[in-house]
Amino acid sequence: MSPIFTGNKFGFASTKLEFVLTYETLTFVTTGNVTLTNNGTTDVNIFKSTSAYSNWDSQAYSTTSFTAPCTIEFNKQAGSSDNGVSYAMIGWNTDPTTNASYTSLDYASYPYATSNYQVYHNGTLVQNGGTWSTANKFYVVYGTDGFIRHYNGSTQLYSVNYGTGNTVFVDTSLYSPDATFGGFSNVRVTRATWNGTMYV
């Protein structure tokens, strides 16, 4: 009969390292007219105040900085076509105090309508098109390979090489004073990479 080993071949018990997902506590600073829910927790809602005017004049940005690997996770509501009130952007930014406009957002996710996912880099439209589902979370990933990748659930919508070693903040630009469509819910950040299936 062959011996039974309960450890490794040297007779020592093996140690398995398990990945534990944690979300960062997020505190946001605002300019303009922004309503924050659960600010200072791991799950924040960011919307423009309903009494404000429609303009790209309001923002919320994180006081904590991040380096790769890191992922912004959020939910967004929008219509199947332009409903006139879904105008809000979120993404990674190196200089969030520049202004409240999307023109200074380095890498902005813009779920314009469920039939059209847009991406802006410092005010320039670089991605136009691509369908997505409001039932799925969005993930904006900054990976250790230097790439920023946008996902809706398991579907990768966009990627670009940003370069390694950048220090970034979560930043938003809000246009529409609409409590349903004019912002982002369940905004969370983890120091891990979403790969379309899981965090690693």
PyMOL commands that place a pseudoatom at each C-alpha (Angstrom):
pseudoatom trace, name=CA, resn=MET, resi=1, chain=A, elem=C, hetatm=0, pos=[0.000, 0.000, 0.000]
pseudoatom trace, name=CA, resn=SER, resi=2, chain=A, elem=C, hetatm=0, pos=[1.315, 3.437, -0.876]
pseudoatom trace, name=CA, resn=PRO, resi=3, chain=A, elem=C, hetatm=0, pos=[1.663, 6.055, 1.855]
pseudoatom trace, name=CA, resn=ILE, resi=4, chain=A, elem=C, hetatm=0, pos=[-0.915, 8.887, 2.051]
pseudoatom trace, name=CA, resn=PHE, resi=5, chain=A, elem=C, hetatm=0, pos=[0.495, 12.407, 2.168]
pseudoatom trace, name=CA, resn=THR, resi=6, chain=A, elem=C, hetatm=0, pos=[-1.609, 15.095, 3.810]
pseudoatom trace, name=CA, resn=GLY, resi=7, chain=A, elem=C, hetatm=0, pos=[0.968, 17.840, 3.204]
pseudoatom trace, name=CA, resn=ASN, resi=8, chain=A, elem=C, hetatm=0, pos=[3.485, 18.371, 0.420]
pseudoatom trace, name=CA, resn=LYS, resi=9, chain=A, elem=C, hetatm=0, pos=[6.131, 15.886, -0.642]
pseudoatom trace, name=CA, resn=PHE, resi=10, chain=A, elem=C, hetatm=0, pos=[8.483, 17.091, 2.095]
pseudoatom trace, name=CA, resn=GLY, resi=11, chain=A, elem=C, hetatm=0, pos=[5.963, 16.309, 4.825]
pseudoatom trace, name=CA, resn=PHE, resi=12, chain=A, elem=C, hetatm=0, pos=[5.102, 19.948, 5.603]
pseudoatom trace, name=CA, resn=ALA, resi=13, chain=A, elem=C, hetatm=0, pos=[1.551, 21.238, 5.667]
pseudoatom trace, name=CA, resn=SER, resi=14, chain=A, elem=C, hetatm=0, pos=[0.895, 23.467, 2.658]
pseudoatom trace, name=CA, resn=THR, resi=15, chain=A, elem=C, hetatm=0, pos=[-0.358, 27.053, 2.930]
pseudoatom trace, name=CA, resn=LYS, resi=16, chain=A, elem=C, hetatm=0, pos=[-2.894, 28.356, 0.458]
pseudoatom trace, name=CA, resn=LEU, resi=17, chain=A, elem=C, hetatm=0, pos=[-3.124, 32.112, -0.037]
pseudoatom trace, name=CA, resn=GLU, resi=18, chain=A, elem=C, hetatm=0, pos=[-6.664, 33.211, -0.812]
pseudoatom trace, name=CA, resn=PHE, resi=19, chain=A, elem=C, hetatm=0, pos=[-7.647, 36.450, -2.533]
pseudoatom trace, name=CA, resn=VAL, resi=20, chain=A, elem=C, hetatm=0, pos=[-9.841, 38.583, -0.290]
pseudoatom trace, name=CA, resn=LEU, resi=21, chain=A, elem=C, hetatm=0, pos=[-11.755, 41.371, -2.014]
pseudoatom trace, name=CA, resn=THR, resi=22, chain=A, elem=C, hetatm=0, pos=[-12.090, 44.604, -0.061]
pseudoatom trace, name=CA, resn=TYR, resi=23, chain=A, elem=C, hetatm=0, pos=[-13.608, 47.935, -1.061]
pseudoatom trace, name=CA, resn=GLU, resi=24, chain=A, elem=C, hetatm=0, pos=[-12.074, 51.279, -0.142]
pseudoatom trace, name=CA, resn=THR, resi=25, chain=A, elem=C, hetatm=0, pos=[-13.820, 53.845, 2.040]
pseudoatom trace, name=CA, resn=LEU, resi=26, chain=A, elem=C, hetatm=0, pos=[-14.587, 56.717, -0.317]
pseudoatom trace, name=CA, resn=THR, resi=27, chain=A, elem=C, hetatm=0, pos=[-14.862, 60.350, 0.704]
pseudoatom trace, name=CA, resn=PHE, resi=28, chain=A, elem=C, hetatm=0, pos=[-15.733, 62.764, -2.078]
pseudoatom trace, name=CA, resn=VAL, resi=29, chain=A, elem=C, hetatm=0, pos=[-15.255, 66.519, -2.369]
pseudoatom trace, name=CA, resn=THR, resi=30, chain=A, elem=C, hetatm=0, pos=[-17.832, 68.310, -4.492]
pseudoatom trace, name=CA, resn=THR, resi=31, chain=A, elem=C, hetatm=0, pos=[-17.962, 71.485, -6.557]
pseudoatom trace, name=CA, resn=GLY, resi=32, chain=A, elem=C, hetatm=0, pos=[-21.163, 72.840, -8.026]
pseudoatom trace, name=CA, resn=ASN, resi=33, chain=A, elem=C, hetatm=0, pos=[-24.456, 71.186, -7.145]
pseudoatom trace, name=CA, resn=VAL, resi=34, chain=A, elem=C, hetatm=0, pos=[-24.020, 67.566, -6.110]
pseudoatom trace, name=CA, resn=THR, resi=35, chain=A, elem=C, hetatm=0, pos=[-26.024, 65.284, -3.849]
pseudoatom trace, name=CA, resn=LEU, resi=36, chain=A, elem=C, hetatm=0, pos=[-23.955, 62.533, -2.204]
pseudoatom trace, name=CA, resn=THR, resi=37, chain=A, elem=C, hetatm=0, pos=[-25.471, 59.575, -0.401]
pseudoatom trace, name=CA, resn=ASN, resi=38, chain=A, elem=C, hetatm=0, pos=[-23.322, 57.444, 1.929]
pseudoatom trace, name=CA, resn=ASN, resi=39, chain=A, elem=C, hetatm=0, pos=[-20.279, 59.690, 1.478]
pseudoatom trace, name=CA, resn=GLY, resi=40, chain=A, elem=C, hetatm=0, pos=[-17.440, 58.331, 3.613]
pseudoatom trace, name=CA, resn=THR, resi=41, chain=A, elem=C, hetatm=0, pos=[-18.448, 54.687, 3.108]
pseudoatom trace, name=CA, resn=THR, resi=42, chain=A, elem=C, hetatm=0, pos=[-17.531, 51.934, 0.653]
pseudoatom trace, name=CA, resn=ASP, resi=43, chain=A, elem=C, hetatm=0, pos=[-20.698, 52.447, -1.434]
pseudoatom trace, name=CA, resn=VAL, resi=44, chain=A, elem=C, hetatm=0, pos=[-21.502, 56.018, -2.533]
pseudoatom trace, name=CA, resn=ASN, resi=45, chain=A, elem=C, hetatm=0, pos=[-24.240, 57.472, -4.752]
pseudoatom trace, name=CA, resn=ILE, resi=46, chain=A, elem=C, hetatm=0, pos=[-23.394, 60.589, -6.793]
pseudoatom trace, name=CA, resn=PHE, resi=47, chain=A, elem=C, hetatm=0, pos=[-26.091, 62.711, -8.473]
pseudoatom trace, name=CA, resn=LYS, resi=48, chain=A, elem=C, hetatm=0, pos=[-26.524, 66.312, -9.474]
pseudoatom trace, name=CA, resn=SER, resi=49, chain=A, elem=C, hetatm=0, pos=[-28.945, 68.232, -7.265]
pseudoatom trace, name=CA, resn=THR, resi=50, chain=A, elem=C, hetatm=0, pos=[-32.447, 68.406, -8.706]
pseudoatom trace, name=CA, resn=SER, resi=51, chain=A, elem=C, hetatm=0, pos=[-32.613, 72.163, -8.164]
pseudoatom trace, name=CA, resn=ALA, resi=52, chain=A, elem=C, hetatm=0, pos=[-29.551, 72.822, -10.351]
pseudoatom trace, name=CA, resn=TYR, resi=53, chain=A, elem=C, hetatm=0, pos=[-29.370, 73.839, -13.996]
pseudoatom trace, name=CA, resn=SER, resi=54, chain=A, elem=C, hetatm=0, pos=[-28.316, 71.543, -16.829]
pseudoatom trace, name=CA, resn=ASN, resi=55, chain=A, elem=C, hetatm=0, pos=[-24.638, 72.221, -17.488]
pseudoatom trace, name=CA, resn=TRP, resi=56, chain=A, elem=C, hetatm=0, pos=[-21.286, 70.427, -17.088]
pseudoatom trace, name=CA, resn=ASP, resi=57, chain=A, elem=C, hetatm=0, pos=[-20.605, 72.453, -13.947]
pseudoatom trace, name=CA, resn=SER, resi=58, chain=A, elem=C, hetatm=0, pos=[-20.725, 69.960, -11.079]
pseudoatom trace, name=CA, resn=GLN, resi=59, chain=A, elem=C, hetatm=0, pos=[-18.411, 67.199, -9.916]
pseudoatom trace, name=CA, resn=ALA, resi=60, chain=A, elem=C, hetatm=0, pos=[-17.453, 64.885, -7.088]
pseudoatom trace, name=CA, resn=TYR, resi=61, chain=A, elem=C, hetatm=0, pos=[-13.910, 63.534, -6.762]
pseudoatom trace, name=CA, resn=SER, resi=62, chain=A, elem=C, hetatm=0, pos=[-12.251, 61.182, -4.298]
pseudoatom trace, name=CA, resn=THR, resi=63, chain=A, elem=C, hetatm=0, pos=[-9.868, 62.498, -1.659]
pseudoatom trace, name=CA, resn=THR, resi=64, chain=A, elem=C, hetatm=0, pos=[-8.005, 59.175, -1.781]
pseudoatom trace, name=CA, resn=SER, resi=65, chain=A, elem=C, hetatm=0, pos=[-5.589, 58.554, -4.631]
pseudoatom trace, name=CA, resn=PHE, resi=66, chain=A, elem=C, hetatm=0, pos=[-5.006, 55.193, -6.266]
pseudoatom trace, name=CA, resn=THR, resi=67, chain=A, elem=C, hetatm=0, pos=[-2.362, 53.416, -8.314]
pseudoatom trace, name=CA, resn=ALA, resi=68, chain=A, elem=C, hetatm=0, pos=[-2.739, 50.284, -10.404]
pseudoatom trace, name=CA, resn=PRO, resi=69, chain=A, elem=C, hetatm=0, pos=[-4.271, 47.843, -9.884]
pseudoatom trace, name=CA, resn=CYS, resi=70, chain=A, elem=C, hetatm=0, pos=[-7.565, 49.577, -9.130]
pseudoatom trace, name=CA, resn=THR, resi=71, chain=A, elem=C, hetatm=0, pos=[-11.137, 49.389, -10.389]
pseudoatom trace, name=CA, resn=ILE, resi=72, chain=A, elem=C, hetatm=0, pos=[-14.114, 51.751, -10.207]
pseudoatom trace, name=CA, resn=GLU, resi=73, chain=A, elem=C, hetatm=0, pos=[-17.391, 49.849, -10.017]
pseudoatom trace, name=CA, resn=PHE, resi=74, chain=A, elem=C, hetatm=0, pos=[-20.801, 51.515, -10.454]
pseudoatom trace, name=CA, resn=ASN, resi=75, chain=A, elem=C, hetatm=0, pos=[-24.361, 51.299, -11.767]
pseudoatom trace, name=CA, resn=LYS, resi=76, chain=A, elem=C, hetatm=0, pos=[-25.951, 53.661, -14.290]
pseudoatom trace, name=CA, resn=GLN, resi=77, chain=A, elem=C, hetatm=0, pos=[-29.490, 54.091, -15.538]
pseudoatom trace, name=CA, resn=ALA, resi=78, chain=A, elem=C, hetatm=0, pos=[-30.202, 55.274, -19.089]
pseudoatom trace, name=CA, resn=GLY, resi=79, chain=A, elem=C, hetatm=0, pos=[-32.746, 54.921, -21.850]
pseudoatom trace, name=CA, resn=SER, resi=80, chain=A, elem=C, hetatm=0, pos=[-32.459, 52.756, -24.942]
pseudoatom trace, name=CA, resn=SER, resi=81, chain=A, elem=C, hetatm=0, pos=[-31.988, 56.000, -26.850]
pseudoatom trace, name=CA, resn=ASP, resi=82, chain=A, elem=C, hetatm=0, pos=[-31.134, 59.543, -25.809]
pseudoatom trace, name=CA, resn=ASN, resi=83, chain=A, elem=C, hetatm=0, pos=[-33.660, 60.472, -23.113]
pseudoatom trace, name=CA, resn=GLY, resi=84, chain=A, elem=C, hetatm=0, pos=[-32.206, 63.948, -22.566]
pseudoatom trace, name=CA, resn=VAL, resi=85, chain=A, elem=C, hetatm=0, pos=[-31.232, 63.431, -18.926]
pseudoatom trace, name=CA, resn=SER, resi=86, chain=A, elem=C, hetatm=0, pos=[-28.570, 60.673, -18.803]
pseudoatom trace, name=CA, resn=TYR, resi=87, chain=A, elem=C, hetatm=0, pos=[-25.618, 63.035, -19.053]
pseudoatom trace, name=CA, resn=ALA, resi=88, chain=A, elem=C, hetatm=0, pos=[-22.966, 62.161, -16.465]
pseudoatom trace, name=CA, resn=MET, resi=89, chain=A, elem=C, hetatm=0, pos=[-19.365, 60.930, -16.725]
pseudoatom trace, name=CA, resn=ILE, resi=90, chain=A, elem=C, hetatm=0, pos=[-17.070, 59.092, -14.314]
pseudoatom trace, name=CA, resn=GLY, resi=91, chain=A, elem=C, hetatm=0, pos=[-13.509, 57.825, -14.536]
pseudoatom trace, name=CA, resn=TRP, resi=92, chain=A, elem=C, hetatm=0, pos=[-9.878, 58.069, -13.517]
pseudoatom trace, name=CA, resn=ASN, resi=93, chain=A, elem=C, hetatm=0, pos=[-8.245, 61.492, -13.397]
pseudoatom trace, name=CA, resn=THR, resi=94, chain=A, elem=C, hetatm=0, pos=[-4.798, 62.686, -12.341]
pseudoatom trace, name=CA, resn=ASP, resi=95, chain=A, elem=C, hetatm=0, pos=[-5.886, 66.304, -11.767]
pseudoatom trace, name=CA, resn=PRO, resi=96, chain=A, elem=C, hetatm=0, pos=[-9.424, 66.391, -10.332]
pseudoatom trace, name=CA, resn=THR, resi=97, chain=A, elem=C, hetatm=0, pos=[-9.196, 69.948, -8.992]
pseudoatom trace, name=CA, resn=THR, resi=98, chain=A, elem=C, hetatm=0, pos=[-8.738, 71.505, -12.455]
pseudoatom trace, name=CA, resn=ASN, resi=99, chain=A, elem=C, hetatm=0, pos=[-12.461, 72.075, -13.034]
pseudoatom trace, name=CA, resn=ALA, resi=100, chain=A, elem=C, hetatm=0, pos=[-15.838, 70.364, -12.821]
pseudoatom trace, name=CA, resn=SER, resi=101, chain=A, elem=C, hetatm=0, pos=[-16.194, 69.836, -16.559]
pseudoatom trace, name=CA, resn=TYR, resi=102, chain=A, elem=C, hetatm=0, pos=[-15.690, 66.580, -18.439]
pseudoatom trace, name=CA, resn=THR, resi=103, chain=A, elem=C, hetatm=0, pos=[-13.036, 68.386, -20.516]
pseudoatom trace, name=CA, resn=SER, resi=104, chain=A, elem=C, hetatm=0, pos=[-10.450, 67.732, -17.775]
pseudoatom trace, name=CA, resn=LEU, resi=105, chain=A, elem=C, hetatm=0, pos=[-11.410, 64.116, -17.067]
pseudoatom trace, name=CA, resn=ASP, resi=106, chain=A, elem=C, hetatm=0, pos=[-8.495, 61.980, -18.280]
pseudoatom trace, name=CA, resn=TYR, resi=107, chain=A, elem=C, hetatm=0, pos=[-10.468, 58.789, -18.957]
pseudoatom trace, name=CA, resn=ALA, resi=108, chain=A, elem=C, hetatm=0, pos=[-14.234, 59.179, -18.694]
pseudoatom trace, name=CA, resn=SER, resi=109, chain=A, elem=C, hetatm=0, pos=[-16.908, 56.518, -18.960]
pseudoatom trace, name=CA, resn=TYR, resi=110, chain=A, elem=C, hetatm=0, pos=[-20.049, 57.981, -20.525]
pseudoatom trace, name=CA, resn=PRO, resi=111, chain=A, elem=C, hetatm=0, pos=[-22.977, 55.534, -20.619]
pseudoatom trace, name=CA, resn=TYR, resi=112, chain=A, elem=C, hetatm=0, pos=[-24.952, 57.847, -22.894]
pseudoatom trace, name=CA, resn=ALA, resi=113, chain=A, elem=C, hetatm=0, pos=[-27.748, 55.424, -23.785]
pseudoatom trace, name=CA, resn=THR, resi=114, chain=A, elem=C, hetatm=0, pos=[-27.992, 51.641, -23.637]
pseudoatom trace, name=CA, resn=SER, resi=115, chain=A, elem=C, hetatm=0, pos=[-27.530, 51.665, -27.412]
pseudoatom trace, name=CA, resn=ASN, resi=116, chain=A, elem=C, hetatm=0, pos=[-24.447, 53.907, -27.266]
pseudoatom trace, name=CA, resn=TYR, resi=117, chain=A, elem=C, hetatm=0, pos=[-21.523, 53.649, -24.839]
pseudoatom trace, name=CA, resn=GLN, resi=118, chain=A, elem=C, hetatm=0, pos=[-19.183, 56.602, -25.171]
pseudoatom trace, name=CA, resn=VAL, resi=119, chain=A, elem=C, hetatm=0, pos=[-15.690, 57.311, -23.818]
pseudoatom trace, name=CA, resn=TYR, resi=120, chain=A, elem=C, hetatm=0, pos=[-14.052, 60.728, -23.559]
pseudoatom trace, name=CA, resn=HIS, resi=121, chain=A, elem=C, hetatm=0, pos=[-10.375, 61.557, -23.010]
pseudoatom trace, name=CA, resn=ASN, resi=122, chain=A, elem=C, hetatm=0, pos=[-9.916, 65.126, -21.781]
pseudoatom trace, name=CA, resn=GLY, resi=123, chain=A, elem=C, hetatm=0, pos=[-12.995, 66.329, -23.633]
pseudoatom trace, name=CA, resn=THR, resi=124, chain=A, elem=C, hetatm=0, pos=[-12.354, 64.362, -26.828]
pseudoatom trace, name=CA, resn=LEU, resi=125, chain=A, elem=C, hetatm=0, pos=[-14.767, 61.632, -27.920]
pseudoatom trace, name=CA, resn=VAL, resi=126, chain=A, elem=C, hetatm=0, pos=[-12.715, 58.462, -28.542]
pseudoatom trace, name=CA, resn=GLN, resi=127, chain=A, elem=C, hetatm=0, pos=[-15.410, 55.756, -28.425]
pseudoatom trace, name=CA, resn=ASN, resi=128, chain=A, elem=C, hetatm=0, pos=[-18.887, 56.051, -29.865]
pseudoatom trace, name=CA, resn=GLY, resi=129, chain=A, elem=C, hetatm=0, pos=[-21.164, 53.025, -29.981]
pseudoatom trace, name=CA, resn=GLY, resi=130, chain=A, elem=C, hetatm=0, pos=[-21.581, 49.697, -28.245]
pseudoatom trace, name=CA, resn=THR, resi=131, chain=A, elem=C, hetatm=0, pos=[-24.624, 48.372, -26.421]
pseudoatom trace, name=CA, resn=TRP, resi=132, chain=A, elem=C, hetatm=0, pos=[-24.802, 47.716, -22.692]
pseudoatom trace, name=CA, resn=SER, resi=133, chain=A, elem=C, hetatm=0, pos=[-27.262, 46.653, -20.014]
pseudoatom trace, name=CA, resn=THR, resi=134, chain=A, elem=C, hetatm=0, pos=[-28.461, 48.620, -16.988]
pseudoatom trace, name=CA, resn=ALA, resi=135, chain=A, elem=C, hetatm=0, pos=[-28.715, 45.276, -15.159]
pseudoatom trace, name=CA, resn=ASN, resi=136, chain=A, elem=C, hetatm=0, pos=[-24.911, 44.901, -15.213]
pseudoatom trace, name=CA, resn=LYS, resi=137, chain=A, elem=C, hetatm=0, pos=[-22.348, 46.843, -13.242]
pseudoatom trace, name=CA, resn=PHE, resi=138, chain=A, elem=C, hetatm=0, pos=[-19.753, 48.971, -14.981]
pseudoatom trace, name=CA, resn=TYR, resi=139, chain=A, elem=C, hetatm=0, pos=[-16.061, 48.520, -14.250]
pseudoatom trace, name=CA, resn=VAL, resi=140, chain=A, elem=C, hetatm=0, pos=[-13.334, 51.011, -15.195]
pseudoatom trace, name=CA, resn=VAL, resi=141, chain=A, elem=C, hetatm=0, pos=[-10.055, 49.204, -14.588]
pseudoatom trace, name=CA, resn=TYR, resi=142, chain=A, elem=C, hetatm=0, pos=[-6.549, 50.602, -14.340]
pseudoatom trace, name=CA, resn=GLY, resi=143, chain=A, elem=C, hetatm=0, pos=[-4.277, 47.566, -14.613]
pseudoatom trace, name=CA, resn=THR, resi=144, chain=A, elem=C, hetatm=0, pos=[-0.638, 47.031, -13.724]
pseudoatom trace, name=CA, resn=ASP, resi=145, chain=A, elem=C, hetatm=0, pos=[0.063, 46.588, -17.447]
pseudoatom trace, name=CA, resn=GLY, resi=146, chain=A, elem=C, hetatm=0, pos=[-0.814, 50.271, -17.932]
pseudoatom trace, name=CA, resn=PHE, resi=147, chain=A, elem=C, hetatm=0, pos=[-4.124, 49.674, -19.711]
pseudoatom trace, name=CA, resn=ILE, resi=148, chain=A, elem=C, hetatm=0, pos=[-7.460, 51.188, -18.781]
pseudoatom trace, name=CA, resn=ARG, resi=149, chain=A, elem=C, hetatm=0, pos=[-10.336, 48.853, -19.633]
pseudoatom trace, name=CA, resn=HIS, resi=150, chain=A, elem=C, hetatm=0, pos=[-14.068, 49.527, -19.550]
pseudoatom trace, name=CA, resn=TYR, resi=151, chain=A, elem=C, hetatm=0, pos=[-16.486, 46.662, -18.846]
pseudoatom trace, name=CA, resn=ASN, resi=152, chain=A, elem=C, hetatm=0, pos=[-20.229, 46.301, -18.573]
pseudoatom trace, name=CA, resn=GLY, resi=153, chain=A, elem=C, hetatm=0, pos=[-20.501, 43.017, -16.703]
pseudoatom trace, name=CA, resn=SER, resi=154, chain=A, elem=C, hetatm=0, pos=[-18.360, 40.560, -18.669]
pseudoatom trace, name=CA, resn=THR, resi=155, chain=A, elem=C, hetatm=0, pos=[-18.365, 42.627, -21.871]
pseudoatom trace, name=CA, resn=GLN, resi=156, chain=A, elem=C, hetatm=0, pos=[-15.264, 44.709, -22.536]
pseudoatom trace, name=CA, resn=LEU, resi=157, chain=A, elem=C, hetatm=0, pos=[-16.368, 47.938, -24.228]
pseudoatom trace, name=CA, resn=TYR, resi=158, chain=A, elem=C, hetatm=0, pos=[-13.076, 49.826, -24.578]
pseudoatom trace, name=CA, resn=SER, resi=159, chain=A, elem=C, hetatm=0, pos=[-9.366, 49.715, -23.724]
pseudoatom trace, name=CA, resn=VAL, resi=160, chain=A, elem=C, hetatm=0, pos=[-6.430, 52.093, -24.038]
pseudoatom trace, name=CA, resn=ASN, resi=161, chain=A, elem=C, hetatm=0, pos=[-2.798, 52.138, -22.921]
pseudoatom trace, name=CA, resn=TYR, resi=162, chain=A, elem=C, hetatm=0, pos=[-2.495, 54.834, -20.245]
pseudoatom trace, name=CA, resn=GLY, resi=163, chain=A, elem=C, hetatm=0, pos=[1.004, 53.916, -19.070]
pseudoatom trace, name=CA, resn=THR, resi=164, chain=A, elem=C, hetatm=0, pos=[2.220, 52.516, -15.770]
pseudoatom trace, name=CA, resn=GLY, resi=165, chain=A, elem=C, hetatm=0, pos=[2.848, 54.276, -12.478]
pseudoatom trace, name=CA, resn=ASN, resi=166, chain=A, elem=C, hetatm=0, pos=[0.167, 56.977, -12.645]
pseudoatom trace, name=CA, resn=THR, resi=167, chain=A, elem=C, hetatm=0, pos=[-1.557, 58.288, -9.531]
pseudoatom trace, name=CA, resn=VAL, resi=168, chain=A, elem=C, hetatm=0, pos=[-5.283, 58.690, -10.143]
pseudoatom trace, name=CA, resn=PHE, resi=169, chain=A, elem=C, hetatm=0, pos=[-8.459, 59.814, -8.406]
pseudoatom trace, name=CA, resn=VAL, resi=170, chain=A, elem=C, hetatm=0, pos=[-12.082, 58.917, -9.013]
pseudoatom trace, name=CA, resn=ASP, resi=171, chain=A, elem=C, hetatm=0, pos=[-13.615, 61.954, -10.692]
pseudoatom trace, name=CA, resn=THR, resi=172, chain=A, elem=C, hetatm=0, pos=[-17.023, 62.777, -12.126]
pseudoatom trace, name=CA, resn=SER, resi=173, chain=A, elem=C, hetatm=0, pos=[-18.673, 65.454, -14.210]
pseudoatom trace, name=CA, resn=LEU, resi=174, chain=A, elem=C, hetatm=0, pos=[-22.435, 65.862, -13.915]
pseudoatom trace, name=CA, resn=TYR, resi=175, chain=A, elem=C, hetatm=0, pos=[-24.727, 67.685, -16.340]
pseudoatom trace, name=CA, resn=SER, resi=176, chain=A, elem=C, hetatm=0, pos=[-28.301, 66.631, -15.728]
pseudoatom trace, name=CA, resn=PRO, resi=177, chain=A, elem=C, hetatm=0, pos=[-30.227, 67.384, -12.497]
pseudoatom trace, name=CA, resn=ASP, resi=178, chain=A, elem=C, hetatm=0, pos=[-32.154, 64.133, -12.668]
pseudoatom trace, name=CA, resn=ALA, resi=179, chain=A, elem=C, hetatm=0, pos=[-32.413, 61.901, -9.598]
pseudoatom trace, name=CA, resn=THR, resi=180, chain=A, elem=C, hetatm=0, pos=[-32.676, 58.699, -11.666]
pseudoatom trace, name=CA, resn=PHE, resi=181, chain=A, elem=C, hetatm=0, pos=[-30.473, 59.215, -14.711]
pseudoatom trace, name=CA, resn=GLY, resi=182, chain=A, elem=C, hetatm=0, pos=[-28.197, 62.165, -13.881]
pseudoatom trace, name=CA, resn=GLY, resi=183, chain=A, elem=C, hetatm=0, pos=[-25.546, 60.337, -11.879]
pseudoatom trace, name=CA, resn=PHE, resi=184, chain=A, elem=C, hetatm=0, pos=[-24.116, 57.076, -10.576]
pseudoatom trace, name=CA, resn=SER, resi=185, chain=A, elem=C, hetatm=0, pos=[-25.176, 54.653, -7.855]
pseudoatom trace, name=CA, resn=ASN, resi=186, chain=A, elem=C, hetatm=0, pos=[-23.214, 52.046, -5.912]
pseudoatom trace, name=CA, resn=VAL, resi=187, chain=A, elem=C, hetatm=0, pos=[-19.865, 53.682, -6.688]
pseudoatom trace, name=CA, resn=ARG, resi=188, chain=A, elem=C, hetatm=0, pos=[-17.131, 51.497, -5.198]
pseudoatom trace, name=CA, resn=VAL, resi=189, chain=A, elem=C, hetatm=0, pos=[-13.373, 51.144, -5.639]
pseudoatom trace, name=CA, resn=THR, resi=190, chain=A, elem=C, hetatm=0, pos=[-11.145, 48.154, -4.987]
pseudoatom trace, name=CA, resn=ARG, resi=191, chain=A, elem=C, hetatm=0, pos=[-7.387, 47.792, -5.354]
pseudoatom trace, name=CA, resn=ALA, resi=192, chain=A, elem=C, hetatm=0, pos=[-7.808, 44.825, -7.670]
pseudoatom trace, name=CA, resn=THR, resi=193, chain=A, elem=C, hetatm=0, pos=[-8.437, 44.183, -11.363]
pseudoatom trace, name=CA, resn=TRP, resi=194, chain=A, elem=C, hetatm=0, pos=[-11.769, 43.132, -12.850]
pseudoatom trace, name=CA, resn=ASN, resi=195, chain=A, elem=C, hetatm=0, pos=[-11.024, 40.761, -15.753]
pseudoatom trace, name=CA, resn=GLY, resi=196, chain=A, elem=C, hetatm=0, pos=[-14.553, 40.370, -17.080]
pseudoatom trace, name=CA, resn=THR, resi=197, chain=A, elem=C, hetatm=0, pos=[-15.344, 37.387, -14.876]
pseudoatom trace, name=CA, resn=MET, resi=198, chain=A, elem=C, hetatm=0, pos=[-13.871, 38.095, -11.453]
pseudoatom trace, name=CA, resn=TYR, resi=199, chain=A, elem=C, hetatm=0, pos=[-11.505, 40.275, -9.470]
pseudoatom trace, name=CA, resn=VAL, resi=200, chain=A, elem=C, hetatm=0, pos=[-7.871, 39.168, -9.448]
for i in range(1, 200): cmd.bond("trace and resi %d" % i, "trace and resi %d" % (i + 1))
show_as sticks, trace
zoom trace
